[in-house]
Amino acid sequence: MLPYLTEHHADPGRVHTEGHATRAAVEAAREQVGALFGARPREVVFTSSGTEAVNAAVFGAIARTTAAGVPAPALVATAVEHSSVLDACRRAGVEVELVPVDGRGRVDPSEVVSALTDETALVNVQVANHEVGTLQPAAEVAAACRDRGVLCHVDACAGAGYVPVALSDLGADLVSVTAHKMGGPKGVGALLVRKGLRVPPFIVGGAQERGRRGGIENVPAIVGFGAVAEEVAGSLGAEATHLRALTDRLLAEIPAAVAGIRVYGNPADRLPNLVCFGVEGVEAEPVLLGLDRRGIAAHSGSSCASETLEPSPVLAAMGVDAEHSLRISVGWTSTDVDVDAVLAALPEVVQGLRDLRS
């Protein structure tokens, strides 16, 4: 990214030499991102984030359906979608059908099919859940939508870089991805748009991205996205195995070390990089603070850990207690030493809090 932060500042839409240089960098990154996600370069539309990509899918599908003569388009989403999906659906001002999930956070494709109507403009489903890690039957849902002529958007932001994600394999019409979740720069994402599908742009005012997203391209961030995509493409399998070994230890050893632990999500069919627990008898906030003082950054779906001061809708949809939840993630720099630190700190923090309550 450095040369495009310090030397090459030209608008990639210009015809002069410097413009051609930055355009070439953007298109090279487009090829790298497309290669990782099983998409043709022309199917990659760069955005400012995964959130923007999600919004472009939702609002673009509604605009497309309305233009086709459907006066009251509707949306379908699973109840455990990311807030960017659920909030976009609600803001669209149309009917939204939320499909429930089971106690492990997995949706039944047949229930998605049952929610479809002649007015359905778009179905939204995740590759994997961002809160508990449960993998979703996204390809099955996309196939069912395709059979019924309904557009399907797959939010792959949480899964990209940790499990294989390919537009071609998913069979979806639209797939949203982001760079920062897999170690790339913040502030850049992409919407993968199936060849032949035209959806009205969410951001207008320019002809960038072949008229599919207005606004000058963030060249350094796009270059960084391409670089991390190429890196992940070559290391995904080995990295997933490494991360899975670390979280398998957490799943096995935390319940053995701390009484009253309940595992949330699917312990087998899940993302390799995160686990989510319920911790009986203590609120999440003091646990997070206690871990933080010991150099461990964790998260919770509790209201105290939410910017909206509301508990996680994911855990609520699963019927579990968000106020006692703890989510622990590992990444490409994590080692067994880091897991050892969690296993040493968590029992001490939890027991200290329980002693105060007794």
C-alpha positions as a Markdown table, in Angstrom:
| # | Residue | x | y | z |
|---|---|---|---|---|
| 1 | Met | 0.0 | 0.0 | 0.0 |
| 2 | Leu | 2.9 | 2.4 | 0.8 |
| 3 | Pro | 3.6 | 3.6 | -2.8 |
| 4 | Tyr | -0.1 | 4.6 | -3.1 |
| 5 | Leu | 0.0 | 6.5 | 0.1 |
| 6 | Thr | 3.2 | 8.4 | -0.6 |
| 7 | Glu | 3.9 | 8.6 | -4.4 |
| 8 | His | 1.0 | 7.6 | -6.6 |
| 9 | His | -2.0 | 9.9 | -5.8 |
| 10 | Ala | -3.6 | 10.2 | -9.2 |
| 11 | Asp | -7.3 | 9.6 | -9.8 |
| 12 | Pro | -7.6 | 6.1 | -11.5 |
| 13 | Gly | -10.3 | 7.5 | -13.7 |
| 14 | Arg | -7.9 | 9.9 | -15.5 |
| 15 | Val | -6.3 | 9.1 | -18.9 |
| 16 | His | -2.8 | 10.5 | -18.1 |
| 17 | Thr | 0.1 | 8.2 | -17.1 |
| 18 | Glu | -0.3 | 8.6 | -13.4 |
| 19 | Gly | -4.0 | 7.8 | -13.7 |
| 20 | His | -3.1 | 4.7 | -15.7 |
| 21 | Ala | -0.7 | 3.5 | -13.0 |
| 22 | Thr | -3.3 | 3.8 | -10.3 |
| 23 | Arg | -5.9 | 2.2 | -12.5 |
| 24 | Ala | -3.6 | -0.8 | -13.1 |
| 25 | Ala | -3.1 | -1.2 | -9.3 |
| 26 | Val | -6.9 | -1.2 | -8.7 |
| 27 | Glu | -7.5 | -3.8 | -11.5 |
| 28 | Ala | -4.7 | -6.0 | -10.3 |
| 29 | Ala | -6.3 | -6.0 | -6.8 |
| 30 | Arg | -9.7 | -6.8 | -8.4 |
| 31 | Glu | -8.1 | -9.9 | -10.0 |
| 32 | Gln | -6.6 | -10.9 | -6.6 |
| 33 | Val | -9.9 | -10.5 | -4.8 |
| 34 | Gly | -11.8 | -12.3 | -7.5 |
| 35 | Ala | -9.4 | -15.2 | -7.4 |
| 36 | Leu | -9.9 | -15.6 | -3.7 |
| 37 | Phe | -13.7 | -15.5 | -3.9 |
| 38 | Gly | -14.2 | -17.6 | -7.0 |
| 39 | Ala | -15.4 | -14.5 | -9.0 |
| 40 | Arg | -14.5 | -13.0 | -12.3 |
| 41 | Pro | -12.8 | -9.6 | -11.9 |
| 42 | Arg | -15.8 | -7.9 | -13.5 |
| 43 | Glu | -18.0 | -9.4 | -10.7 |
| 44 | Val | -16.0 | -7.5 | -8.0 |
| 45 | Val | -17.4 | -4.1 | -7.0 |
| 46 | Phe | -15.2 | -2.3 | -4.5 |
| 47 | Thr | -16.9 | -0.5 | -1.6 |
| 48 | Ser | -15.9 | 1.3 | 1.5 |
| 49 | Ser | -16.7 | -1.6 | 3.8 |
| 50 | Gly | -18.7 | -4.8 | 4.2 |
| 51 | Thr | -21.5 | -2.7 | 5.6 |
| 52 | Glu | -21.7 | -0.7 | 2.5 |
| 53 | Ala | -21.7 | -3.8 | 0.4 |
| 54 | Val | -24.6 | -5.2 | 2.4 |
| 55 | Asn | -26.6 | -2.0 | 2.0 |
| 56 | Ala | -25.9 | -2.0 | -1.7 |
| 57 | Ala | -27.3 | -5.5 | -2.0 |
| 58 | Val | -30.4 | -4.8 | 0.1 |
| 59 | Phe | -31.4 | -1.4 | -1.4 |
| 60 | Gly | -30.2 | -2.4 | -4.9 |
| 61 | Ala | -32.5 | -5.5 | -4.9 |
| 62 | Ile | -35.5 | -3.4 | -3.7 |
| 63 | Ala | -34.9 | -0.8 | -6.4 |
| 64 | Arg | -34.5 | -3.5 | -9.0 |
| 65 | Thr | -37.7 | -5.3 | -8.0 |
| 66 | Thr | -39.7 | -2.0 | -7.8 |
| 67 | Ala | -38.5 | -1.1 | -11.3 |
| 68 | Ala | -39.7 | -4.5 | -12.5 |
| 69 | Gly | -43.2 | -3.6 | -11.5 |
| 70 | Val | -43.6 | -5.1 | -8.0 |
| 71 | Pro | -45.4 | -2.4 | -6.0 |
| 72 | Ala | -44.6 | -3.8 | -2.5 |
| 73 | Pro | -41.4 | -5.8 | -2.5 |
| 74 | Ala | -40.5 | -7.8 | 0.6 |
| 75 | Leu | -37.3 | -9.0 | 2.2 |
| 76 | Val | -36.4 | -12.3 | 3.9 |
| 77 | Ala | -33.5 | -12.6 | 6.4 |
| 78 | Thr | -32.5 | -15.1 | 9.1 |
| 79 | Ala | -33.0 | -13.8 | 12.6 |
| 80 | Val | -29.2 | -14.0 | 13.3 |
| 81 | Glu | -28.0 | -11.7 | 10.6 |
| 82 | His | -25.4 | -9.0 | 11.3 |
| 83 | Ser | -26.9 | -5.6 | 12.2 |
| 84 | Ser | -25.8 | -4.2 | 8.9 |
| 85 | Val | -28.3 | -6.6 | 7.2 |
| 86 | Leu | -31.1 | -6.3 | 9.7 |
| 87 | Asp | -30.9 | -2.5 | 10.0 |
| 88 | Ala | -30.8 | -2.1 | 6.2 |
| 89 | Cys | -33.8 | -4.4 | 5.9 |
| 90 | Arg | -35.8 | -2.4 | 8.5 |
| 91 | Arg | -34.8 | 1.0 | 7.0 |
| 92 | Ala | -35.9 | -0.1 | 3.6 |
| 93 | Gly | -39.5 | 0.5 | 4.7 |
| 94 | Val | -40.8 | -2.8 | 3.3 |
| 95 | Glu | -42.1 | -6.0 | 4.9 |
| 96 | Val | -39.3 | -8.0 | 6.4 |
| 97 | Glu | -39.7 | -11.7 | 7.3 |
| 98 | Leu | -37.2 | -13.0 | 9.9 |
| 99 | Val | -36.6 | -16.7 | 9.7 |
| 100 | Pro | -35.9 | -18.3 | 13.1 |
| 101 | Val | -32.9 | -20.5 | 14.0 |
| 102 | Asp | -32.4 | -23.4 | 16.2 |
| 103 | Gly | -30.7 | -23.3 | 19.6 |
| 104 | Arg | -27.3 | -23.5 | 17.9 |
| 105 | Gly | -27.9 | -20.6 | 15.6 |
| 106 | Arg | -28.5 | -22.6 | 12.4 |
| 107 | Val | -31.4 | -21.8 | 10.0 |
| 108 | Asp | -33.4 | -24.6 | 8.3 |
| 109 | Pro | -33.4 | -23.9 | 4.5 |
| 110 | Ser | -37.0 | -25.3 | 4.3 |
| 111 | Glu | -38.1 | -22.5 | 6.6 |
| 112 | Val | -36.5 | -19.9 | 4.4 |
| 113 | Val | -38.4 | -21.4 | 1.4 |
| 114 | Ser | -41.6 | -21.2 | 3.4 |
| 115 | Ala | -41.1 | -17.5 | 3.9 |
| 116 | Leu | -40.8 | -16.7 | 0.2 |
| 117 | Thr | -43.7 | -15.0 | -1.6 |
| 118 | Asp | -44.3 | -13.5 | -5.1 |
| 119 | Glu | -43.2 | -10.1 | -3.7 |
| 120 | Thr | -39.8 | -11.3 | -2.2 |
| 121 | Ala | -37.1 | -9.1 | -3.6 |
| 122 | Leu | -34.1 | -10.6 | -1.8 |
| 123 | Val | -33.2 | -13.3 | 0.7 |
| 124 | Asn | -30.3 | -12.6 | 3.1 |
| 125 | Val | -28.3 | -15.4 | 4.7 |
| 126 | Gln | -24.8 | -15.6 | 6.3 |
| 127 | Val | -21.9 | -17.9 | 5.5 |
| 128 | Ala | -21.2 | -18.0 | 9.2 |
| 129 | Asn | -22.5 | -16.2 | 12.3 |
| 130 | His | -20.3 | -13.4 | 13.6 |
| 131 | Glu | -21.3 | -14.0 | 17.3 |
| 132 | Val | -21.2 | -17.7 | 17.8 |
| 133 | Gly | -19.4 | -19.0 | 14.7 |
| 134 | Thr | -22.2 | -21.4 | 13.5 |
| 135 | Leu | -21.9 | -22.2 | 9.8 |
| 136 | Gln | -25.1 | -21.6 | 7.8 |
| 137 | Pro | -26.4 | -23.7 | 4.8 |
| 138 | Ala | -25.9 | -20.7 | 2.5 |
| 139 | Ala | -25.4 | -22.7 | -0.7 |
| 140 | Glu | -28.7 | -24.7 | 0.0 |
| 141 | Val | -30.6 | -21.5 | 0.6 |
| 142 | Ala | -29.1 | -19.9 | -2.6 |
| 143 | Ala | -30.1 | -23.0 | -4.6 |
| 144 | Ala | -33.7 | -22.8 | -3.3 |
| 145 | Cys | -33.9 | -19.1 | -4.2 |
| 146 | Arg | -32.5 | -19.7 | -7.6 |
| 147 | Asp | -35.1 | -22.4 | -8.3 |
| 148 | Arg | -37.8 | -19.9 | -7.4 |
| 149 | Gly | -36.3 | -16.9 | -9.3 |
| 150 | Val | -35.6 | -15.0 | -6.1 |
| 151 | Leu | -32.4 | -13.0 | -5.6 |
| 152 | Cys | -30.1 | -14.3 | -2.8 |
| 153 | His | -27.5 | -12.2 | -0.9 |
| 154 | Val | -24.9 | -14.0 | 1.2 |
| 155 | Asp | -23.1 | -12.0 | 3.9 |
| 156 | Ala | -19.6 | -13.6 | 3.9 |
| 157 | Cys | -17.9 | -10.9 | 6.0 |
| 158 | Ala | -17.4 | -13.1 | 9.1 |
| 159 | Gly | -16.4 | -16.2 | 7.2 |
| 160 | Ala | -14.1 | -14.8 | 4.5 |
| 161 | Gly | -10.5 | -15.7 | 5.2 |
| 162 | Tyr | -11.4 | -18.5 | 7.6 |
| 163 | Val | -13.5 | -20.8 | 5.5 |
| 164 | Pro | -13.7 | -21.2 | 1.7 |
| 165 | Val | -16.0 | -18.6 | 0.2 |
| 166 | Ala | -16.6 | -18.7 | -3.6 |
| 167 | Leu | -19.4 | -16.9 | -5.5 |
| 168 | Ser | -19.4 | -19.7 | -8.0 |
| 169 | Asp | -19.8 | -22.4 | -5.3 |
| 170 | Leu | -22.4 | -20.6 | -3.3 |
| 171 | Gly | -24.5 | -20.0 | -6.3 |
| 172 | Ala | -25.7 | -16.7 | -4.8 |
| 173 | Asp | -26.5 | -13.5 | -6.8 |
| 174 | Leu | -24.7 | -11.2 | -4.4 |
| 175 | Val | -22.0 | -11.8 | -1.8 |
| 176 | Ser | -20.6 | -9.2 | 0.6 |
| 177 | Val | -17.0 | -9.4 | 1.9 |
| 178 | Thr | -14.6 | -7.1 | 3.8 |
| 179 | Ala | -10.9 | -6.8 | 4.0 |
| 180 | His | -10.3 | -6.1 | 7.7 |
| 181 | Lys | -11.8 | -9.3 | 9.0 |
| 182 | Met | -9.0 | -11.3 | 7.4 |
| 183 | Gly | -6.1 | -9.0 | 8.2 |
| 184 | Gly | -6.5 | -6.3 | 5.5 |
| 185 | Pro | -6.9 | -2.6 | 5.9 |
| 186 | Lys | -10.1 | -1.2 | 7.4 |
| 187 | Gly | -12.4 | 0.8 | 5.2 |
| 188 | Val | -12.6 | -1.3 | 2.1 |
| 189 | Gly | -14.9 | -4.2 | 1.1 |
| 190 | Ala | -16.5 | -5.6 | -2.0 |
| 191 | Leu | -19.9 | -6.7 | -3.3 |
| 192 | Leu | -19.6 | -9.7 | -5.6 |
| 193 | Val | -22.3 | -9.4 | -8.2 |
| 194 | Arg | -23.2 | -12.4 | -10.3 |
| 195 | Lys | -22.4 | -12.0 | -14.0 |
| 196 | Gly | -25.4 | -10.7 | -15.9 |
| 197 | Leu | -27.2 | -9.2 | -12.8 |
| 198 | Arg | -27.7 | -5.5 | -12.8 |
| 199 | Val | -28.7 | -3.8 | -9.6 |
| 200 | Pro | -29.1 | 0.0 | -9.3 |
| 201 | Pro | -26.1 | 1.5 | -7.5 |
| 202 | Phe | -26.5 | 2.4 | -3.8 |
| 203 | Ile | -24.1 | 5.3 | -4.0 |
| 204 | Val | -24.6 | 7.5 | -7.1 |
| 205 | Gly | -22.8 | 10.6 | -8.5 |
| 206 | Gly | -20.0 | 9.0 | -10.5 |
| 207 | Ala | -19.4 | 6.3 | -13.1 |
| 208 | Gln | -16.7 | 4.4 | -11.1 |
| 209 | Glu | -16.8 | 0.6 | -10.7 |
| 210 | Arg | -18.4 | 0.5 | -14.2 |
| 211 | Gly | -21.3 | 2.6 | -13.0 |
| 212 | Arg | -22.1 | 0.3 | -10.1 |
| 213 | Arg | -20.7 | 2.5 | -7.3 |
| 214 | Gly | -20.0 | 6.2 | -7.5 |
| 215 | Gly | -17.0 | 7.8 | -5.7 |
| 216 | Ile | -13.3 | 7.8 | -6.4 |
| 217 | Glu | -11.7 | 4.6 | -5.4 |
| 218 | Asn | -9.6 | 4.3 | -2.2 |
| 219 | Val | -6.6 | 3.0 | -4.1 |
| 220 | Pro | -4.2 | 2.3 | -1.1 |
| 221 | Ala | -6.9 | 0.3 | 0.7 |
| 222 | Ile | -8.0 | -1.5 | -2.5 |
| 223 | Val | -4.3 | -2.5 | -3.1 |
| 224 | Gly | -4.1 | -3.7 | 0.5 |
| 225 | Phe | -7.3 | -5.8 | 0.0 |
| 226 | Gly | -5.7 | -7.4 | -3.1 |
| 227 | Ala | -2.5 | -8.2 | -1.2 |
| 228 | Val | -4.3 | -9.8 | 1.7 |
| 229 | Ala | -6.6 | -11.7 | -0.6 |
| 230 | Glu | -3.5 | -13.2 | -2.4 |
| 231 | Glu | -1.9 | -14.0 | 1.0 |
| 232 | Val | -5.1 | -15.7 | 2.3 |
| 233 | Ala | -5.6 | -17.7 | -0.9 |
| 234 | Gly | -2.2 | -19.4 | -0.4 |
| 235 | Ser | -2.6 | -20.1 | 3.3 |
| 236 | Leu | -6.3 | -20.6 | 4.1 |
| 237 | Gly | -6.2 | -24.3 | 4.6 |
| 238 | Ala | -3.2 | -24.4 | 6.9 |
| 239 | Glu | -4.3 | -21.3 | 8.8 |
| 240 | Ala | -7.8 | -22.7 | 9.4 |
| 241 | Thr | -6.2 | -25.9 | 10.8 |
| 242 | His | -4.0 | -23.8 | 13.1 |
| 243 | Leu | -6.9 | -21.7 | 14.4 |
| 244 | Arg | -9.2 | -24.7 | 14.8 |
| 245 | Ala | -6.6 | -26.4 | 17.0 |
| 246 | Leu | -6.5 | -23.3 | 19.3 |
| 247 | Thr | -10.2 | -22.9 | 19.6 |
| 248 | Asp | -10.7 | -26.7 | 20.1 |
| 249 | Arg | -8.4 | -26.3 | 23.2 |
| 250 | Leu | -10.6 | -23.5 | 24.4 |
| 251 | Leu | -13.8 | -25.5 | 23.9 |
| 252 | Ala | -12.3 | -28.5 | 25.7 |
| 253 | Glu | -10.4 | -26.8 | 28.5 |
| 254 | Ile | -12.5 | -23.8 | 29.6 |
| 255 | Pro | -15.5 | -25.9 | 30.7 |
| 256 | Ala | -13.1 | -28.2 | 32.6 |
| 257 | Ala | -11.5 | -25.2 | 34.3 |
| 258 | Val | -14.5 | -23.1 | 35.1 |
| 259 | Ala | -17.8 | -24.5 | 36.5 |
| 260 | Gly | -21.1 | -23.4 | 35.0 |
| 261 | Ile | -19.9 | -22.9 | 31.4 |
| 262 | Arg | -22.3 | -23.4 | 28.5 |
| 263 | Val | -21.1 | -23.4 | 24.9 |
| 264 | Tyr | -23.1 | -21.4 | 22.5 |
| 265 | Gly | -23.3 | -22.2 | 18.8 |
| 266 | Asn | -22.4 | -25.4 | 17.1 |
| 267 | Pro | -19.1 | -26.7 | 18.6 |
| 268 | Ala | -18.4 | -28.8 | 15.4 |
| 269 | Asp | -19.8 | -27.0 | 12.4 |
| 270 | Arg | -18.4 | -23.6 | 13.1 |
| 271 | Leu | -15.8 | -21.0 | 12.1 |
| 272 | Pro | -12.3 | -22.1 | 13.2 |
| 273 | Asn | -11.4 | -18.8 | 14.8 |
| 274 | Leu | -14.0 | -18.0 | 17.5 |
| 275 | Val | -15.9 | -19.6 | 20.3 |
| 276 | Cys | -18.8 | -18.3 | 22.5 |
| 277 | Phe | -19.7 | -19.3 | 26.0 |
| 278 | Gly | -22.2 | -18.5 | 28.7 |
| 279 | Val | -20.6 | -18.0 | 32.1 |
| 280 | Glu | -23.1 | -18.8 | 34.9 |
| 281 | Gly | -23.4 | -16.5 | 37.9 |
| 282 | Val | -21.4 | -13.5 | 36.7 |
| 283 | Glu | -22.2 | -10.6 | 34.4 |
| 284 | Ala | -20.2 | -10.1 | 31.3 |
| 285 | Glu | -18.8 | -6.6 | 31.9 |
| 286 | Pro | -16.6 | -7.4 | 34.9 |
| 287 | Val | -15.3 | -10.5 | 33.2 |
| 288 | Leu | -14.3 | -8.5 | 30.2 |
| 289 | Leu | -12.6 | -5.9 | 32.4 |
| 290 | Gly | -10.8 | -8.6 | 34.4 |
| 291 | Leu | -9.5 | -10.2 | 31.3 |
| 292 | Asp | -8.5 | -6.8 | 29.8 |
| 293 | Arg | -6.4 | -6.1 | 32.9 |
| 294 | Arg | -4.5 | -9.3 | 32.1 |
| 295 | Gly | -3.9 | -8.3 | 28.5 |
| 296 | Ile | -6.7 | -10.4 | 27.0 |
| 297 | Ala | -9.2 | -8.6 | 24.7 |
| 298 | Ala | -12.5 | -10.5 | 24.6 |
| 299 | His | -16.1 | -9.5 | 23.7 |
| 300 | Ser | -19.6 | -10.2 | 24.8 |
| 301 | Gly | -23.1 | -10.0 | 23.3 |
| 302 | Ser | -24.4 | -8.5 | 26.5 |
| 303 | Ser | -26.0 | -5.0 | 26.6 |
| 304 | Cys | -23.0 | -3.6 | 28.5 |
| 305 | Ala | -20.7 | -4.5 | 25.6 |
| 306 | Ser | -23.0 | -3.2 | 22.9 |
| 307 | Glu | -22.8 | 0.2 | 21.4 |
| 308 | Thr | -26.6 | 0.2 | 21.2 |
| 309 | Leu | -26.9 | -0.9 | 24.9 |
| 310 | Glu | -29.1 | -3.7 | 23.7 |
| 311 | Pro | -28.2 | -7.4 | 24.1 |
| 312 | Ser | -27.2 | -9.4 | 21.1 |
| 313 | Pro | -30.1 | -10.2 | 18.8 |
| 314 | Val | -28.2 | -13.3 | 17.7 |
| 315 | Leu | -28.2 | -14.8 | 21.2 |
| 316 | Ala | -31.8 | -13.7 | 21.7 |
| 317 | Ala | -32.9 | -15.4 | 18.6 |
| 318 | Met | -31.1 | -18.6 | 19.8 |
| 319 | Gly | -32.9 | -18.4 | 23.1 |
| 320 | Val | -29.8 | -18.0 | 25.3 |
| 321 | Asp | -28.7 | -15.4 | 27.8 |
| 322 | Ala | -26.6 | -12.7 | 26.3 |
| 323 | Glu | -25.9 | -11.0 | 29.6 |
| 324 | His | -23.5 | -13.8 | 30.6 |
| 325 | Ser | -21.9 | -14.4 | 27.2 |
| 326 | Leu | -18.2 | -14.3 | 26.4 |
| 327 | Arg | -16.8 | -14.5 | 22.9 |
| 328 | Ile | -13.1 | -15.3 | 22.4 |
| 329 | Ser | -11.4 | -15.0 | 19.0 |
| 330 | Val | -8.0 | -16.1 | 17.7 |
| 331 | Gly | -6.1 | -14.9 | 14.7 |
| 332 | Trp | -3.1 | -15.6 | 12.5 |
| 333 | Thr | -0.7 | -14.3 | 15.2 |
| 334 | Ser | -2.3 | -16.4 | 18.0 |
| 335 | Thr | -0.4 | -19.3 | 19.5 |
| 336 | Asp | -0.8 | -21.9 | 22.2 |
| 337 | Val | 0.9 | -19.4 | 24.6 |
| 338 | Asp | -2.1 | -17.1 | 24.1 |
| 339 | Val | -4.5 | -19.9 | 24.8 |
| 340 | Asp | -2.5 | -20.8 | 27.9 |
| 341 | Ala | -3.0 | -17.2 | 29.1 |
| 342 | Val | -6.7 | -17.3 | 28.7 |
| 343 | Leu | -6.9 | -20.6 | 30.5 |
| 344 | Ala | -4.9 | -19.2 | 33.4 |
| 345 | Ala | -6.8 | -15.9 | 33.6 |
| 346 | Leu | -10.4 | -16.8 | 33.0 |
| 347 | Pro | -10.9 | -19.2 | 36.0 |
| 348 | Glu | -9.2 | -16.6 | 38.3 |
| 349 | Val | -11.4 | -13.8 | 37.1 |
| 350 | Val | -14.6 | -15.7 | 37.3 |
| 351 | Gln | -13.9 | -17.2 | 40.7 |
| 352 | Gly | -12.9 | -13.8 | 42.1 |
| 353 | Leu | -16.2 | -12.4 | 40.9 |
| 354 | Arg | -18.2 | -15.3 | 42.3 |
| 355 | Asp | -16.5 | -14.9 | 45.7 |
| 356 | Leu | -17.6 | -11.3 | 45.8 |
| 357 | Arg | -21.2 | -12.3 | 45.2 |
| 358 | Ser | -21.2 | -15.1 | 47.9 |
